[in-house]
Structures are given as structure tokens and as C-alpha cells.
Amino acid sequence: MIKIRSLEEYLKALEEYGIEESFTALRKLRLKSGKPVIVRRSVAEELRKRYNKSVRAFYGANRDVQFEVHRTLDEL
């Protein structure tokens, strides 16, 4: 399982798996690693704004990724 709690963890995971930064990178990370990817919702919103994508486009492109609120992710 890959947990992403910050932008730094996101960038580190992309570098580790050799994935270029894009708004579909979370899905590519899920497919390339073969592990479930769980992202803190606040980080996901930061990424969505970073790539200037609509809510529908961003979450649709990353539909294989699980998005969790702060407390839930820390409990995992």
C-alpha cells in the first residue's frame, strides 16, 4: 500500500517508480506499482489545483486511487 500524506511524498513516489508528473500520475503509480494508492484528500485537492483540472477530470482520471480524509489515513 502506498500512502501519500504530502506533496513531498507524492513527488518521492513518482521518482521512485520513474513516473512523469501529470494529473494522471496517481493512476499510473497505482498501475505501475501494483499496490493500492491512498491519498489524503487535501493533497489531492492541492494536486488538482496544481494541474488546473476540474474536479470531474481529476478524480475521473484517478478513479483507481482511494482518497481519504486526514484522520482516516493516519489510522491506516
DRENKOL-293159 format. One record per atom (N, C-alpha, C): residue number from 1; x, y, z. Coordinates in steps of 0.05 Angstrom, whole numbers, padded with zeros to 5 digits. Each point is the difference from the previous one (the first is absolute). Example, Ala and Ser with C-alpha at 12.3 -4.5 7.8 and 13.67 -1.06 7.14 Angstrom:
2
<rec seq="1" c1="00264" c2="-00114" c3="00156"/>
<rec seq="1" c1="-00018" c2="00024" c3="00000"/>
<rec seq="1" c1="00018" c2="00024" c3="00000"/>
<rec seq="2" c1="-00007" c2="00021" c3="-00014"/>
<rec seq="2" c1="00016" c2="00024" c3="00001"/>
<rec seq="2" c1="-00015" c2="00022" c3="00014"/>
! end
This chain:
76
<rec seq="1" c1="00017" c2="-00023" c3="00000"/>
<rec seq="1" c1="-00017" c2="00023" c3="00000"/>
<rec seq="1" c1="00018" c2="00025" c3="00000"/>
<rec seq="2" c1="-00007" c2="00019" c3="-00017"/>
<rec seq="2" c1="00015" c2="00025" c3="-00001"/>
<rec seq="2" c1="-00018" c2="00022" c3="00011"/>
<rec seq="3" c1="00009" c2="00012" c3="00022"/>
<rec seq="3" c1="-00015" c2="00022" c3="00013"/>
<rec seq="3" c1="00014" c2="00026" c3="-00008"/>
<rec seq="4" c1="-00016" c2="00019" c3="-00009"/>
<rec seq="4" c1="00010" c2="00026" c3="-00007"/>
<rec seq="4" c1="-00013" c2="00021" c3="00018"/>
<rec seq="5" c1="00016" c2="00011" c3="00019"/>
<rec seq="5" c1="-00011" c2="00019" c3="00019"/>
<rec seq="5" c1="00009" c2="00029" c3="-00005"/>
<rec seq="6" c1="00019" c2="00003" c3="-00019"/>
<rec seq="6" c1="00010" c2="00027" c3="-00006"/>
<rec seq="6" c1="00010" c2="00001" c3="-00029"/>
<rec seq="7" c1="00004" c2="00024" c3="-00009"/>
<rec seq="7" c1="00010" c2="00004" c3="-00028"/>
<rec seq="7" c1="00028" c2="-00012" c3="-00003"/>
<rec seq="8" c1="00016" c2="00001" c3="00021"/>
<rec seq="8" c1="00027" c2="-00011" c3="-00001"/>
<rec seq="8" c1="-00001" c2="-00030" c3="-00003"/>
<rec seq="9" c1="-00018" c2="-00014" c3="00014"/>
<rec seq="9" c1="-00003" c2="-00029" c3="-00003"/>
<rec seq="9" c1="-00009" c2="-00007" c3="-00028"/>
<rec seq="10" c1="-00017" c2="00016" c3="-00011"/>
<rec seq="10" c1="-00010" c2="-00004" c3="-00028"/>
<rec seq="10" c1="00023" c2="00001" c3="-00019"/>
<rec seq="11" c1="00016" c2="00021" c3="00002"/>
<rec seq="11" c1="00023" c2="00004" c3="-00019"/>
<rec seq="11" c1="00020" c2="-00022" c3="00004"/>
<rec seq="12" c1="00005" c2="-00009" c3="00025"/>
<rec seq="12" c1="00019" c2="-00021" c3="00005"/>
<rec seq="12" c1="-00009" c2="-00026" c3="-00012"/>
<rec seq="13" c1="-00026" c2="-00006" c3="00003"/>
<rec seq="13" c1="-00011" c2="-00025" c3="-00012"/>
<rec seq="13" c1="00002" c2="00000" c3="-00030"/>
<rec seq="14" c1="-00006" c2="00023" c3="-00013"/>
<rec seq="14" c1="00003" c2="00001" c3="-00029"/>
<rec seq="14" c1="00028" c2="-00005" c3="-00009"/>
<rec seq="15" c1="00019" c2="00012" c3="00015"/>
<rec seq="15" c1="00028" c2="-00003" c3="-00007"/>
<rec seq="15" c1="00009" c2="-00029" c3="00003"/>
<rec seq="16" c1="-00010" c2="-00012" c3="00022"/>
<rec seq="16" c1="00007" c2="-00028" c3="00006"/>
<rec seq="16" c1="-00009" c2="-00019" c3="-00022"/>
<rec seq="17" c1="-00023" c2="00005" c3="-00012"/>
<rec seq="17" c1="-00011" c2="-00018" c3="-00020"/>
<rec seq="17" c1="00005" c2="00011" c3="-00029"/>
<rec seq="18" c1="00014" c2="00022" c3="-00002"/>
<rec seq="18" c1="00007" c2="00011" c3="-00026"/>
<rec seq="18" c1="-00024" c2="00010" c3="-00016"/>
<rec seq="19" c1="-00018" c2="00014" c3="00013"/>
<rec seq="19" c1="-00024" c2="00010" c3="-00013"/>
<rec seq="19" c1="00002" c2="00030" c3="-00002"/>
<rec seq="20" c1="-00007" c2="00010" c3="-00024"/>
<rec seq="20" c1="00000" c2="00029" c3="-00004"/>
<rec seq="20" c1="-00023" c2="00013" c3="00014"/>
<rec seq="21" c1="00004" c2="00024" c3="00010"/>
<rec seq="21" c1="-00020" c2="00014" c3="00014"/>
<rec seq="21" c1="-00022" c2="00009" c3="-00019"/>
<rec seq="22" c1="-00025" c2="-00008" c3="00006"/>
<rec seq="22" c1="-00023" c2="00009" c3="-00016"/>
<rec seq="22" c1="-00025" c2="-00005" c3="00017"/>
<rec seq="23" c1="-00023" c2="00009" c3="-00011"/>
<rec seq="23" c1="-00024" c2="-00003" c3="00016"/>
<rec seq="23" c1="-00010" c2="-00029" c3="00001"/>
<rec seq="24" c1="00011" c2="-00017" c3="-00017"/>
<rec seq="24" c1="-00007" c2="-00029" c3="00001"/>
<rec seq="24" c1="00021" c2="-00016" c3="00014"/>
<rec seq="25" c1="00020" c2="00012" c3="00012"/>
<rec seq="25" c1="00023" c2="-00014" c3="00012"/>
<rec seq="25" c1="-00009" c2="-00019" c3="00022"/>
<rec seq="26" c1="-00020" c2="00007" c3="00015"/>
<rec seq="26" c1="-00009" c2="-00017" c3="00022"/>
<rec seq="26" c1="-00010" c2="-00027" c3="-00011"/>
<rec seq="27" c1="-00015" c2="00001" c3="-00022"/>
<rec seq="27" c1="-00009" c2="-00025" c3="-00012"/>
<rec seq="27" c1="00023" c2="-00016" c3="-00011"/>
<rec seq="28" c1="00019" c2="00014" c3="-00013"/>
<rec seq="28" c1="00024" c2="-00014" c3="-00011"/>
<rec seq="28" c1="00016" c2="-00013" c3="00023"/>
<rec seq="29" c1="00001" c2="00014" c3="00023"/>
<rec seq="29" c1="00014" c2="-00011" c3="00023"/>
<rec seq="29" c1="-00014" c2="-00025" c3="00010"/>
<rec seq="30" c1="-00026" c2="00000" c3="00001"/>
<rec seq="30" c1="-00015" c2="-00023" c3="00008"/>
<rec seq="30" c1="00005" c2="-00024" c3="-00019"/>
<rec seq="31" c1="-00001" c2="00005" c3="-00026"/>
<rec seq="31" c1="00004" c2="-00021" c3="-00020"/>
<rec seq="31" c1="00029" c2="-00010" c3="00000"/>
<rec seq="32" c1="00019" c2="00017" c3="00001"/>
<rec seq="32" c1="00028" c2="-00008" c3="-00001"/>
<rec seq="32" c1="00009" c2="-00014" c3="00025"/>
<rec seq="33" c1="-00009" c2="00009" c3="00023"/>
<rec seq="33" c1="00009" c2="-00013" c3="00025"/>
<rec seq="33" c1="-00015" c2="-00026" c3="00006"/>
<rec seq="34" c1="-00025" c2="-00001" c3="-00009"/>
<rec seq="34" c1="-00016" c2="-00024" c3="00006"/>
<rec seq="34" c1="-00011" c2="00001" c3="00028"/>
<rec seq="35" c1="00004" c2="00022" c3="00014"/>
<rec seq="35" c1="-00009" c2="00003" c3="00028"/>
<rec seq="35" c1="-00023" c2="00021" c3="00001"/>
<rec seq="36" c1="-00018" c2="-00003" c3="00019"/>
<rec seq="36" c1="-00021" c2="00020" c3="00004"/>
<rec seq="36" c1="00013" c2="00027" c3="00007"/>
<rec seq="37" c1="-00010" c2="00022" c3="-00010"/>
<rec seq="37" c1="00010" c2="00027" c3="00006"/>
<rec seq="37" c1="-00022" c2="00014" c3="00015"/>
<rec seq="38" c1="00007" c2="00011" c3="00024"/>
<rec seq="38" c1="-00019" c2="00015" c3="00016"/>
<rec seq="38" c1="00012" c2="00028" c3="00003"/>
<rec seq="39" c1="-00017" c2="00020" c3="-00006"/>
<rec seq="39" c1="00009" c2="00028" c3="00000"/>
<rec seq="39" c1="-00017" c2="00016" c3="00019"/>
<rec seq="40" c1="00013" c2="00017" c3="00016"/>
<rec seq="40" c1="-00015" c2="00018" c3="00017"/>
<rec seq="40" c1="-00015" c2="00020" c3="-00018"/>
<rec seq="41" c1="-00025" c2="00004" c3="00006"/>
<rec seq="41" c1="-00017" c2="00017" c3="-00017"/>
<rec seq="41" c1="00011" c2="00028" c3="-00003"/>
<rec seq="42" c1="00011" c2="00011" c3="00020"/>
<rec seq="42" c1="00011" c2="00028" c3="-00002"/>
<rec seq="42" c1="00024" c2="00000" c3="-00020"/>
<rec seq="43" c1="00015" c2="-00021" c3="00000"/>
<rec seq="43" c1="00023" c2="-00002" c3="-00020"/>
<rec seq="43" c1="-00012" c2="-00003" c3="-00028"/>
<rec seq="44" c1="-00021" c2="-00016" c3="-00002"/>
<rec seq="44" c1="-00012" c2="-00004" c3="-00027"/>
<rec seq="44" c1="-00011" c2="00027" c3="-00010"/>
<rec seq="45" c1="-00012" c2="00016" c3="00017"/>
<rec seq="45" c1="-00010" c2="00026" c3="-00009"/>
<rec seq="45" c1="00023" c2="00019" c3="-00008"/>
<rec seq="46" c1="00022" c2="-00002" c3="00015"/>
<rec seq="46" c1="00024" c2="00016" c3="-00007"/>
<rec seq="46" c1="00010" c2="-00008" c3="-00027"/>
<rec seq="47" c1="00001" c2="-00026" c3="-00006"/>
<rec seq="47" c1="00009" c2="-00010" c3="-00026"/>
<rec seq="47" c1="-00019" c2="00009" c3="-00022"/>
<rec seq="48" c1="-00026" c2="-00002" c3="00005"/>
<rec seq="48" c1="-00020" c2="00008" c3="-00020"/>
<rec seq="48" c1="00004" c2="00029" c3="-00008"/>
<rec seq="49" c1="00004" c2="00017" c3="00020"/>
<rec seq="49" c1="00004" c2="00028" c3="-00006"/>
<rec seq="49" c1="00027" c2="00005" c3="-00013"/>
<rec seq="50" c1="00020" c2="-00016" c3="00007"/>
<rec seq="50" c1="00027" c2="00003" c3="-00012"/>
<rec seq="50" c1="-00002" c2="-00005" c3="-00030"/>
<rec seq="51" c1="-00016" c2="-00020" c3="-00008"/>
<rec seq="51" c1="-00002" c2="-00007" c3="-00029"/>
<rec seq="51" c1="-00024" c2="00014" c3="-00013"/>
<rec seq="52" c1="-00014" c2="00017" c3="00015"/>
<rec seq="52" c1="-00021" c2="00017" c3="-00011"/>
<rec seq="52" c1="-00022" c2="-00017" c3="-00014"/>
<rec seq="53" c1="-00009" c2="-00021" c3="00014"/>
<rec seq="53" c1="-00020" c2="-00018" c3="-00011"/>
<rec seq="53" c1="-00026" c2="00002" c3="00016"/>
<rec seq="54" c1="-00022" c2="-00005" c3="-00013"/>
<rec seq="54" c1="-00026" c2="00000" c3="00014"/>
<rec seq="54" c1="-00002" c2="-00024" c3="00019"/>
<rec seq="55" c1="-00018" c2="00001" c3="00019"/>
<rec seq="55" c1="-00004" c2="-00022" c3="00019"/>
<rec seq="55" c1="-00006" c2="-00025" c3="-00016"/>
<rec seq="56" c1="-00018" c2="00002" c3="-00018"/>
<rec seq="56" c1="-00008" c2="-00024" c3="-00015"/>
<rec seq="56" c1="00023" c2="-00012" c3="-00016"/>
<rec seq="57" c1="00016" c2="00017" c3="-00013"/>
<rec seq="57" c1="00022" c2="-00010" c3="-00017"/>
<rec seq="57" c1="00022" c2="-00013" c3="00018"/>
<rec seq="58" c1="00007" c2="00013" c3="00022"/>
<rec seq="58" c1="00021" c2="-00010" c3="00017"/>
<rec seq="58" c1="-00008" c2="-00027" c3="00013"/>
<rec seq="59" c1="-00023" c2="00000" c3="00014"/>
<rec seq="59" c1="-00008" c2="-00024" c3="00014"/>
<rec seq="59" c1="-00007" c2="-00023" c3="-00020"/>
<rec seq="60" c1="-00011" c2="00007" c3="-00023"/>
<rec seq="60" c1="-00006" c2="-00020" c3="-00020"/>
<rec seq="60" c1="00025" c2="-00013" c3="-00011"/>
<rec seq="61" c1="00021" c2="00016" c3="-00005"/>
<rec seq="61" c1="00025" c2="-00011" c3="-00010"/>
<rec seq="61" c1="00014" c2="-00017" c3="00020"/>
<rec seq="62" c1="-00005" c2="00005" c3="00026"/>
<rec seq="62" c1="00013" c2="-00015" c3="00021"/>
<rec seq="62" c1="-00020" c2="-00018" c3="00015"/>
<rec seq="63" c1="-00018" c2="-00012" c3="-00015"/>
<rec seq="63" c1="-00022" c2="-00015" c3="00013"/>
<rec seq="63" c1="00009" c2="-00025" c3="00014"/>
<rec seq="64" c1="00024" c2="-00010" c3="-00006"/>
<rec seq="64" c1="00010" c2="-00024" c3="00014"/>
<rec seq="64" c1="00013" c2="00006" c3="00027"/>
<rec seq="65" c1="00002" c2="00026" c3="00006"/>
<rec seq="65" c1="00013" c2="00009" c3="00024"/>
<rec seq="65" c1="-00021" c2="00005" c3="00022"/>
<rec seq="66" c1="00008" c2="-00007" c3="00025"/>
<rec seq="66" c1="-00018" c2="00005" c3="00022"/>
<rec seq="66" c1="00007" c2="00026" c3="00013"/>
<rec seq="67" c1="-00020" c2="00017" c3="00005"/>
<rec seq="67" c1="00004" c2="00026" c3="00013"/>
<rec seq="67" c1="-00013" c2="00000" c3="00027"/>
<rec seq="68" c1="00016" c2="00007" c3="00021"/>
<rec seq="68" c1="-00010" c2="-00001" c3="00027"/>
<rec seq="68" c1="00004" c2="00027" c3="00014"/>
<rec seq="69" c1="-00016" c2="00004" c3="00021"/>
<rec seq="69" c1="00003" c2="00024" c3="00016"/>
<rec seq="69" c1="00024" c2="-00004" c3="00019"/>
<rec seq="70" c1="00009" c2="00021" c3="00011"/>
<rec seq="70" c1="00024" c2="00001" c3="00017"/>
<rec seq="70" c1="00000" c2="-00022" c3="00022"/>
<rec seq="71" c1="-00021" c2="-00001" c3="00016"/>
<rec seq="71" c1="00000" c2="-00019" c3="00023"/>
<rec seq="71" c1="00000" c2="-00029" c3="-00010"/>
<rec seq="72" c1="-00015" c2="-00006" c3="-00020"/>
<rec seq="72" c1="-00002" c2="-00028" c3="-00009"/>
<rec seq="72" c1="00027" c2="-00009" c3="-00011"/>
<rec seq="73" c1="00014" c2="00016" c3="-00014"/>
<rec seq="73" c1="00025" c2="-00008" c3="-00012"/>
<rec seq="73" c1="00021" c2="-00004" c3="00022"/>
<rec seq="74" c1="00000" c2="00016" c3="00021"/>
<rec seq="74" c1="00019" c2="-00004" c3="00022"/>
<rec seq="74" c1="-00005" c2="-00025" c3="00015"/>
<rec seq="75" c1="-00024" c2="-00010" c3="00000"/>
<rec seq="75" c1="-00007" c2="-00025" c3="00015"/>
<rec seq="75" c1="00009" c2="-00025" c3="-00015"/>
<rec seq="76" c1="00004" c2="00002" c3="-00027"/>
<rec seq="76" c1="00007" c2="-00023" c3="-00016"/>
<rec seq="76" c1="00029" c2="-00008" c3="00004"/>
! end
